[in-house]
Amino acid sequence: MRNKRLIAATLVALLLASPVSRADEASETAAAIAALAAKIAAEKAALDAAIAAVEAALATARANAEAEAAALRAQEEADAAAEAIDAANRAIDAANAAAEAAAQQALREAQDRETAQAEAENAIRLQQQQQAEAAAQLAQQQQAEAAAQLAQQQQAEAAAQAASLKAQQEAIERATAELNAQRILAEKAANDLKEQQIASEKASNNLKSQQEEATKSSDALKLQIEAANKTVAELKEKLENEARNALELRLKQEAALKAAELKAREDAEAKAASELKIKLENEARIASELKQEAALKAAELKAKEEAEAKVASELRAKLDAEAAAAAAKLIEDAIIQAAKLLEESKLQADKAVNQTKTNNQSKGSTTKTVATKKVTITCTKGKLVKRVSAVNPKCPVGYKRK
């Protein structure tokens, strides 16, 4: 609209300035109008193409980001599975170490029991030998002193010793039985430990097979991701081709529509220029007649003005003198009144300051004046940038504050 008004004003000025060459200037103006319209249409087409390119780039970047995010999630899942497998391997190693330590401890305890049993048997045999030697010495002494008396005592002592030896032998048999039971328990513990080791090895083998399966699954997932990336690339290329074709079709349609609109606009402007030319010719003829009448009236008016100017000059001199006197008096009165007002304002200001100080001291509070002012923020949406100015500015829907 603004361009149309400027063009119309230019056309009118050209027609008024040189009535002789109006047809040539009108044709030149029409050509300038057509060139300007073509330039505007080209700039609009370039802007539409740039917007479409930006939208396509945004769509492509969004698709690439989604594909990269999917690949990253798959990689994170594979890393988590590998970490779980490593943790299971560490747990199996710890269990094997604990089982080996327990087996070694059980073997050491069994060896300690066997050593204690051997020492107890040696002690019993030594005690039996000592008792036998003591009995032989006592028998010899008893036979040498009094065979008859000592025979009875020897029999009684021999019975007691036999009972003591029998009790010791029973104790030895019980200790031997306990040691045998402990040996059986140790053998059982060793067998259990071997079974645990076998189970641990079996679990380790199962875990290794699971790890191999997980590796195979990870490889298969990588192949799927590569296939998905290839499919996405093909789909992206297809979409770009379709978008390019659609853009070309839309540009052709818009160009045809704009050409039709431009032609209709040129026809309308040519018709308006023709009507304006006729109107301006009529106005020029009327203006010429009015100019002649104005010249006659101007001569009459000039004579009248000269007479009135003389009277006005005399009246102006008188009025200037009176105005000077009145102005001097007004200035003097204004100065006096201003001095009074200034004094009163000063007194009121001092009074207000004292009252404010008194109120601040009594209440202990300060008054803050909040100045409401506009704030300008920058909002972005991709590569688009907008500035918003307001008291409480907010970004439009879809935009983010920078």
C-alpha positions as CSV (number, residue, x, y, z in Angstrom):
1,M,0.0,0.0,0.0
2,R,2.8,2.4,0.9
3,N,4.6,1.6,-2.4
4,K,1.3,2.2,-4.4
5,R,0.8,5.6,-2.7
6,L,4.4,6.6,-3.5
7,I,4.1,5.5,-7.1
8,A,0.8,7.4,-7.5
9,A,2.3,10.6,-5.9
10,T,5.3,10.3,-8.3
11,L,3.0,9.9,-11.3
12,V,0.9,13.0,-10.3
13,A,4.0,15.1,-9.8
14,L,5.4,14.1,-13.2
15,L,2.1,14.9,-14.9
16,L,1.8,18.3,-13.2
17,A,5.5,19.2,-13.9
18,S,5.5,18.6,-17.7
19,P,2.1,18.3,-19.4
20,V,3.8,18.1,-22.8
21,S,5.5,14.7,-22.3
22,R,2.9,13.0,-20.1
23,A,2.4,10.0,-22.3
24,D,6.2,9.2,-22.3
25,E,6.5,9.7,-18.6
26,A,3.4,7.6,-17.9
27,S,4.9,4.7,-19.9
28,E,8.3,5.1,-18.1
29,T,6.4,5.2,-14.8
30,A,4.5,2.1,-15.7
31,A,7.8,0.4,-16.6
32,A,9.3,1.4,-13.3
33,I,6.2,0.1,-11.5
34,A,6.5,-3.2,-13.4
35,A,10.2,-3.5,-12.5
36,L,9.5,-2.7,-8.9
37,A,6.7,-5.3,-8.8
38,A,9.0,-7.9,-10.4
39,K,11.7,-7.1,-7.8
40,I,9.2,-7.5,-5.0
41,A,8.0,-10.8,-6.4
42,A,11.6,-12.1,-6.8
43,E,12.5,-11.1,-3.2
44,K,9.3,-12.8,-1.9
45,A,10.1,-16.0,-3.9
46,A,13.7,-16.0,-2.6
47,L,12.4,-15.5,1.0
48,D,9.9,-18.4,0.5
49,A,12.7,-20.6,-0.8
50,A,14.9,-19.7,2.1
51,I,12.2,-20.5,4.6
52,A,11.5,-23.9,2.9
53,A,15.2,-24.7,2.9
54,V,15.4,-23.8,6.6
55,E,12.4,-26.0,7.4
56,A,13.9,-28.9,5.4
57,A,17.2,-28.5,7.2
58,L,15.4,-28.5,10.6
59,A,13.5,-31.7,9.7
60,T,16.8,-33.3,8.5
61,A,18.6,-32.3,11.7
62,R,15.7,-33.6,13.8
63,A,15.7,-37.0,12.0
64,N,19.5,-37.2,12.4
65,A,19.2,-36.4,16.1
66,E,16.6,-39.1,16.7
67,A,18.7,-41.7,14.8
68,E,21.8,-40.8,16.9
69,A,19.8,-40.9,20.1
70,A,18.5,-44.4,19.2
71,A,22.0,-45.6,18.4
72,L,23.3,-44.1,21.7
73,R,20.5,-45.9,23.6
74,A,21.4,-49.2,22.0
75,Q,25.1,-48.7,22.8
76,E,24.3,-47.8,26.4
77,E,22.2,-51.0,26.7
78,A,25.1,-53.1,25.2
79,D,27.5,-51.4,27.7
80,A,25.2,-52.1,30.6
81,A,24.9,-55.8,29.5
82,A,28.7,-56.0,29.3
83,E,29.1,-54.4,32.8
84,A,26.5,-56.9,34.2
85,I,28.5,-59.8,32.7
86,D,31.8,-58.4,34.1
87,A,30.1,-58.1,37.6
88,A,28.9,-61.7,37.3
89,N,32.4,-62.9,36.4
90,R,33.8,-61.0,39.4
91,A,31.2,-62.6,41.7
92,I,32.0,-66.1,40.3
93,D,35.7,-65.4,40.9
94,A,35.0,-64.3,44.4
95,A,32.9,-67.4,45.1
96,N,35.6,-69.7,43.7
97,A,38.2,-67.9,45.9
98,A,36.0,-68.3,48.9
99,A,35.3,-71.9,48.2
100,E,39.0,-72.6,47.8
101,A,39.8,-70.9,51.0
102,A,37.1,-72.9,52.8
103,A,38.4,-76.1,51.4
104,Q,42.0,-75.3,52.5
105,Q,40.8,-74.4,55.9
106,A,38.8,-77.7,56.2
107,L,41.9,-79.6,55.1
108,R,44.1,-77.8,57.6
109,E,41.6,-78.6,60.4
110,A,41.5,-82.3,59.3
111,Q,45.3,-82.4,59.3
112,D,45.3,-80.8,62.8
113,R,42.9,-83.4,64.0
114,E,45.0,-86.2,62.6
115,T,48.1,-84.8,64.2
116,A,46.3,-84.5,67.6
117,Q,45.0,-88.0,67.3
118,A,48.6,-89.3,66.5
119,E,50.0,-87.4,69.5
120,A,47.2,-88.8,71.8
121,E,48.0,-92.4,70.6
122,N,51.7,-91.9,71.3
123,A,50.9,-90.5,74.7
124,I,48.7,-93.5,75.5
125,R,51.4,-96.0,74.3
126,L,54.0,-94.2,76.4
127,Q,51.8,-94.3,79.5
128,Q,51.1,-98.1,78.9
129,Q,54.8,-98.7,78.7
130,Q,55.5,-96.8,81.8
131,Q,52.7,-98.6,83.6
132,A,54.0,-102.0,82.4
133,E,57.6,-101.1,83.5
134,A,56.3,-100.0,86.9
135,A,54.2,-103.1,87.3
136,A,57.2,-105.3,86.4
137,Q,59.4,-103.5,88.9
138,L,56.8,-103.7,91.6
139,A,56.3,-107.4,90.9
140,Q,60.0,-108.1,91.3
141,Q,60.2,-106.1,94.5
142,Q,57.1,-107.9,95.9
143,Q,58.5,-111.4,94.9
144,A,61.8,-110.5,96.5
145,E,60.4,-109.3,99.9
146,A,57.4,-111.6,100.5
147,A,56.1,-113.9,97.8
148,A,53.0,-115.0,99.7
149,Q,51.9,-111.6,100.9
150,L,52.8,-109.7,97.8
151,A,51.0,-112.3,95.6
152,Q,47.7,-111.1,97.1
153,Q,48.6,-107.5,96.8
154,Q,50.0,-108.0,93.3
155,Q,46.7,-109.7,92.3
156,A,44.7,-106.8,93.7
157,E,47.0,-104.2,92.2
158,A,47.1,-106.1,88.9
159,A,43.3,-106.2,88.9
160,A,43.2,-102.4,89.6
161,Q,45.8,-101.8,86.9
162,A,44.0,-104.0,84.5
163,A,40.8,-102.1,85.2
164,S,42.7,-98.8,84.8
165,L,44.3,-100.0,81.5
166,K,40.9,-101.2,80.3
167,A,39.4,-97.8,81.1
168,Q,42.3,-96.1,79.3
169,Q,41.9,-98.4,76.3
170,E,38.2,-97.7,76.2
171,A,39.1,-93.9,76.3
172,I,41.5,-94.5,73.5
173,E,38.9,-96.3,71.5
174,R,36.4,-93.5,72.0
175,A,39.0,-90.9,71.0
176,T,39.8,-93.1,67.9
177,A,36.1,-93.2,67.1
178,E,35.7,-89.5,67.4
179,L,38.8,-88.9,65.2
180,N,37.3,-91.3,62.6
181,A,34.0,-89.4,62.8
182,Q,35.9,-86.1,62.4
183,R,37.8,-87.6,59.4
184,I,34.5,-88.7,57.8
185,L,33.1,-85.2,58.3
186,A,36.3,-83.7,56.8
187,E,36.0,-86.0,53.8
188,K,32.3,-85.1,53.5
189,A,33.3,-81.4,53.6
190,A,35.9,-81.9,51.0
191,N,33.4,-83.7,48.8
192,D,30.9,-80.9,49.3
193,L,33.6,-78.4,48.4
194,K,34.4,-80.3,45.3
195,E,30.7,-80.3,44.4
196,Q,30.6,-76.5,45.0
197,Q,33.7,-76.1,42.8
198,I,32.0,-78.2,40.1
199,A,28.8,-76.1,40.4
200,S,30.9,-72.9,40.3
201,E,32.7,-74.1,37.1
202,K,29.3,-75.0,35.6
203,A,27.9,-71.6,36.5
204,S,31.0,-69.9,35.1
205,N,30.6,-71.9,31.8
206,N,26.9,-70.9,31.7
207,L,27.8,-67.3,32.3
208,K,30.5,-67.4,29.6
209,S,27.8,-68.8,27.2
210,Q,25.5,-66.0,28.2
211,Q,28.2,-63.5,27.6
212,E,28.8,-65.0,24.2
213,E,25.1,-64.8,23.5
214,A,25.0,-61.2,24.7
215,T,28.0,-60.4,22.4
216,K,26.1,-62.0,19.5
217,S,23.0,-60.0,20.4
218,S,25.1,-56.8,20.6
219,D,26.5,-57.6,17.1
220,A,23.0,-58.3,15.8
221,L,21.8,-55.1,17.4
222,K,24.6,-53.2,15.7
223,L,23.7,-54.7,12.4
224,Q,20.1,-53.7,12.9
225,I,21.2,-50.1,13.8
226,E,23.3,-50.0,10.6
227,A,20.3,-51.2,8.6
228,A,18.1,-48.7,10.3
229,N,20.6,-45.9,9.6
230,K,20.7,-47.0,5.9
231,T,16.9,-47.0,5.8
232,V,16.7,-43.6,7.4
233,A,19.2,-42.2,4.9
234,E,17.2,-43.6,2.0
235,L,14.0,-42.3,3.5
236,K,15.7,-38.9,4.1
237,E,16.9,-38.8,0.4
238,K,13.4,-39.7,-0.7
239,L,11.8,-37.0,1.5
240,E,14.3,-34.5,0.2
241,N,13.5,-35.3,-3.4
242,E,9.7,-35.1,-2.7
243,A,10.2,-31.8,-0.8
244,R,12.3,-30.5,-3.7
245,N,9.6,-31.5,-6.2
246,A,6.8,-30.0,-4.1
247,L,8.8,-26.8,-3.7
248,E,9.4,-26.5,-7.4
249,L,5.6,-27.1,-8.0
250,R,4.6,-24.6,-5.4
251,L,7.1,-22.0,-6.8
252,K,5.7,-22.5,-10.3
253,Q,2.1,-22.2,-9.0
254,E,3.0,-19.1,-7.0
255,A,4.8,-17.6,-10.0
256,A,1.8,-18.2,-12.3
257,L,-0.6,-16.7,-9.7
258,K,1.7,-13.7,-9.1
259,A,2.0,-13.1,-12.8
260,A,-1.8,-13.1,-13.1
261,E,-2.1,-10.8,-10.2
262,L,0.6,-8.5,-11.5
263,K,-1.1,-8.3,-14.9
264,A,-4.4,-7.5,-13.3
265,R,-2.8,-4.9,-11.2
266,E,-1.0,-3.4,-14.2
267,D,-4.3,-3.2,-16.1
268,A,-6.0,-1.5,-13.2
269,E,-3.1,0.9,-12.7
270,A,-3.1,1.8,-16.4
271,K,-6.8,2.5,-16.3
272,A,-6.4,4.5,-13.1
273,A,-3.5,6.4,-14.8
274,S,-5.6,7.2,-17.8
275,E,-8.5,8.4,-15.7
276,L,-6.0,10.4,-13.5
277,K,-4.6,12.0,-16.7
278,I,-8.0,13.2,-17.9
279,K,-8.8,14.5,-14.4
280,L,-5.5,16.3,-14.2
281,E,-6.1,18.0,-17.6
282,N,-9.5,19.2,-16.5
283,E,-8.0,20.4,-13.2
284,A,-5.2,22.2,-15.1
285,R,-7.7,24.0,-17.3
286,I,-9.7,25.0,-14.3
287,A,-6.5,26.0,-12.6
288,S,-5.6,28.3,-15.5
289,E,-9.0,30.0,-15.4
290,L,-8.7,30.4,-11.6
291,K,-5.2,31.8,-12.1
292,Q,-6.5,34.6,-14.3
293,E,-9.2,35.5,-11.9
294,A,-6.7,35.3,-9.0
295,A,-4.4,37.7,-10.9
296,L,-7.2,40.3,-11.1
297,K,-8.2,39.8,-7.6
298,A,-4.6,40.0,-6.5
299,A,-4.2,43.5,-8.1
300,E,-7.3,44.7,-6.3
301,L,-6.2,43.1,-3.1
302,K,-2.7,44.6,-3.5
303,A,-4.1,48.1,-3.6
304,K,-6.3,47.4,-0.6
305,E,-3.5,45.8,1.3
306,E,-1.2,48.8,0.7
307,A,-3.8,51.1,2.2
308,E,-4.4,48.7,5.1
309,A,-0.7,48.2,5.5
310,K,-0.3,51.9,6.1
311,V,-3.0,52.0,8.7
312,A,-1.7,48.8,10.2
313,S,1.8,50.2,10.5
314,E,0.6,53.2,12.4
315,L,-1.6,50.9,14.6
316,R,1.4,48.5,15.1
317,A,3.6,51.3,16.3
318,K,1.0,52.3,18.9
319,L,0.4,48.7,19.9
320,D,4.1,48.0,20.2
321,A,4.6,50.9,22.6
322,E,1.6,49.8,24.7
323,A,2.7,46.1,24.6
324,A,6.2,47.1,25.7
325,A,4.9,48.9,28.7
326,A,2.5,46.1,29.5
327,A,5.2,43.5,29.1
328,A,7.5,45.3,31.4
329,K,4.8,45.5,34.0
330,L,3.9,41.9,33.6
331,I,7.5,40.8,33.8
332,E,8.0,42.7,37.0
333,D,4.8,41.3,38.5
334,A,5.8,37.8,37.4
335,I,9.2,38.1,39.0
336,I,7.7,39.2,42.3
337,Q,5.1,36.4,42.1
338,A,7.8,33.8,41.2
339,A,9.9,34.9,44.2
340,K,6.9,34.5,46.5
341,L,6.1,31.1,45.0
342,L,9.7,30.0,45.3
343,E,9.8,30.9,48.9
344,E,6.6,29.1,49.7
345,S,7.8,26.0,47.8
346,K,11.1,26.0,49.7
347,L,9.2,26.2,53.0
348,Q,6.8,23.4,52.0
349,A,9.8,21.3,50.8
350,D,11.7,21.8,54.1
351,K,8.5,20.9,56.0
352,A,7.9,17.8,53.9
353,V,11.6,16.7,54.3
354,N,11.3,17.2,58.1
355,Q,8.0,15.3,58.2
356,T,9.5,12.4,56.1
357,K,12.5,12.2,58.4
358,T,10.2,12.1,61.5
359,N,8.1,9.3,59.9
360,N,11.2,7.2,59.0
361,Q,12.7,7.5,62.4
362,S,9.4,6.6,64.2
363,K,8.4,3.7,61.9
364,G,11.9,2.4,61.0
365,S,10.8,1.6,57.4
366,T,11.9,2.9,54.0
367,T,9.6,3.6,51.1
368,K,10.7,2.1,47.8
369,T,9.4,3.4,44.6
370,V,9.1,0.8,42.0
371,A,9.6,2.1,38.6
372,T,7.7,0.3,36.0
373,K,9.8,0.0,32.8
374,K,9.8,-2.2,29.8
375,V,12.3,-5.0,29.5
376,T,13.5,-6.4,26.2
377,I,14.3,-10.1,25.9
378,T,15.6,-12.3,22.9
379,C,13.6,-15.4,21.9
380,T,14.9,-18.0,19.5
381,K,13.3,-20.9,17.5
382,G,16.0,-22.7,15.6
383,K,17.6,-20.0,13.5
384,L,14.7,-17.6,13.9
385,V,15.3,-14.7,16.4
386,K,12.6,-12.4,17.9
387,R,12.9,-9.5,20.3
388,V,10.0,-8.9,22.8
389,S,9.7,-5.6,24.8
390,A,7.1,-5.4,27.7
391,V,6.9,-4.9,31.4
392,N,6.7,-8.6,31.9
393,P,7.9,-10.0,28.5
394,K,7.3,-13.6,27.5
395,C,8.4,-15.6,24.5
396,P,5.8,-16.6,21.9
397,V,4.6,-20.2,21.7
398,G,7.4,-22.4,20.3
399,Y,10.2,-19.9,21.1
400,K,12.7,-20.2,23.9
401,R,14.3,-17.4,25.8
402,K,18.0,-16.9,25.0
